[in-house]
């Protein structure tokens, strides 16, 4: 005899007290979920008959292995509670589910089963589409965190704070950039009888004030990023001694000064990376020029470049020793090395002693002097023969230099005095 109070499937005789399907057309036909889904038929009952779900509220949605033994009735109450009270109000949700469930149990069950469980993974996407964006506080707006949230205070002593006029709790200075910016809005008030023009004027004042605040904050950010306050107080020198970097040459220091206007457009790290990349570029360009010089001299292998550099070094050393020896020889001859600057230049042997003295005093190369002398003498001869001629002297020839050469040629008898 069937146990009193329990219900059984008429097809497979399994207990269906918690959940069963009752036929609305046949009397006393109740099937278990497995037989109903398989389309079981018995006696006059057919699979297409209408049915009614009979829920005892004692079965579990997540199976026997789920922790806590939550029944379907409790699950339904939990879903009603989360919709009514909202996520996070676990005390009211626990009271709605029943006295047998604590707020901690309600929270753990909902998070584990409906958020991190299979149901949550299937229903909650990784990236939520059409997510609502808060446009009331955009970046850089009047209520932007970049303007309303203060930066951490500077790590300086009390004496240094007094020297700078710095207030650490407010991260402000006694004298800020554009100190009178607040006067734009200090007298503004909203009146109900304002017309449209007055309202727009007040909005324009607020916009002007916001722009001034942005500029003030931008300057503070630059000072923080580039450590201008420690540099002003002389603390950056100690930090540089602690962390030595690559030694910067004089040319690089001058270049850094020229690039200083870029500080306001780049962060400190971006500027340092940019400067290091420029240094690498100069090194690569110098290396390319060196390789091109090797190629012009017929060197195609790096092994040959070492021999070439050694030979070039010896050649320059010999030339330097020769210049030193000739300078000493000139001093010993009583000339005190007066021709040392031009004696190794082309056409030096074509000059007379007086012409050597002239070129040395004028710091003029022998080849240039010979060219100018030839042009002047040719022009003089053409004038004597009555042939009109235009001076062919170089346009960049200095007038004082030309006059000195003309006087010298006149005194030497190369040209007549009337021509000069």
HUPERA-V305382 format. One record per residue. RES is the residue in one small letter. OMEGA is omega in whole degrees, -180 to 180 (999 if undefined). Layout:
res/omega
RES/OMEGA
RES/OMEGA
This chain:
res/omega
x/180
x/180
x/-175
x/177
x/-179
x/179
x/-177
x/178
x/-178
x/-177
x/-178
x/177
x/175
x/-179
x/-179
x/-178
x/-176
x/-177
x/-179
x/179
x/-176
x/178
x/-179
x/-178
x/-180
x/-180
x/174
x/175
x/178
x/-175
x/174
x/-179
x/-179
x/-180
x/180
x/-180
x/179
x/179
x/-179
x/179
x/-179
x/-178
x/-179
x/-176
x/176
x/-173
x/-177
x/178
x/174
x/-177
x/179
x/179
x/178
x/-175
x/176
x/178
x/-177
x/180
x/-178
x/179
x/-170
x/179
x/-177
x/-176
x/-180
x/-178
x/175
x/179
x/-180
x/179
x/-180
x/179
x/179
x/178
x/179
x/177
x/179
x/179
x/176
x/-178
x/-180
x/177
x/-176
x/-173
x/179
x/-178
x/178
x/180
x/-170
x/-180
x/179
x/178
x/179
x/178
x/179
x/-179
x/-179
x/-177
x/-178
x/-178
x/178
x/177
x/179
x/179
x/179
x/-179
x/-178
x/-179
x/-178
x/-179
x/-176
x/-175
x/-172
x/180
x/-178
x/179
x/-179
x/179
x/179
x/179
x/-179
x/-174
x/-176
x/-180
x/178
x/176
x/-176
x/179
x/178
x/180
x/-178
x/179
x/179
x/-180
x/-179
x/-179
x/180
x/179
x/-180
x/180
x/-178
x/180
x/-178
x/176
x/179
x/179
x/-175
x/-178
x/-178
x/176
x/176
x/-176
x/179
x/179
x/180
x/-177
x/-180
x/179
x/178
x/175
x/178
x/178
x/-179
x/-172
x/-172
x/177
x/-171
x/-177
x/178
x/-176
x/179
x/175
x/178
x/177
x/-180
x/173
x/-178
x/-172
x/-176
x/-177
x/-177
x/179
x/179
x/-174
x/-176
x/-178
x/-178
x/175
x/-179
x/180
x/-178
x/-179
x/178
x/175
x/-174
x/-179
x/180
x/178
x/179
x/177
x/179
x/176
x/178
x/177
x/179
x/178
x/178
x/179
x/179
x/178
x/178
x/176
x/179
x/180
x/178
x/179
x/179
x/179
x/176
x/179
x/178
x/179
x/177
x/-175
x/-177
x/177
x/-178
x/179
x/174
x/178
x/178
x/-180
x/179
x/180
x/-177
x/179
x/178
x/179
x/179
x/178
x/180
x/-177
x/-179
x/178
x/178
x/-179
x/-178
x/-179
x/-180
x/179
x/179
x/176
x/178
x/178
x/179
x/177
x/179
x/-179
x/-177
x/177
x/180
x/-179
x/-175
x/-179
x/-175
x/173
x/-177
x/-180
x/179
x/-180
x/179
x/177
x/178
x/-179
x/178
x/177
x/175
x/177
x/177
x/179
x/179
x/179
x/-180
x/178
x/178
x/179
x/179
x/178
x/178
x/179
x/177
x/177
x/176
x/-178
x/178
x/179
x/174
x/-179
x/-178
x/-180
x/-179
x/177
x/-180
x/-178
x/179
x/178
x/180
x/-180
x/178
x/179
x/179
x/178
x/178
x/-180
x/178
x/177
x/178
x/180
x/178
x/178
x/179
x/178
x/179
x/-179
x/180
x/177
x/177
x/179
x/178
x/178
x/179
x/179
x/178
x/180
x/177
x/176
x/-177
x/-180
x/-175
x/-176
x/-174
x/-173
x/179
x/-180
x/-179
x/177
x/179
x/-178
x/179
x/-176
x/172
x/-179
x/180
x/178
x/176
x/178
x/179
x/-179
x/180
x/180
x/180
x/-176
x/-176
x/-180
x/-179
x/-179
x/179
x/179
x/-180
x/179
x/-180
x/180
x/-179
x/-180
x/-179
x/-179
x/178
x/177
x/180
x/-180
x/179
x/178
x/179
x/179
x/179
x/180
x/178
x/-178
x/178
x/-176
x/-179
x/179
x/179
x/-177
x/-178
x/180
x/-179
x/-178
x/178
x/178
x/179
x/180
x/179
x/180
x/178
x/178
x/180
x/-180
x/178
x/179
x/179
x/178
x/179
x/177
x/-179
x/-176
x/180
x/179
x/-180
x/999
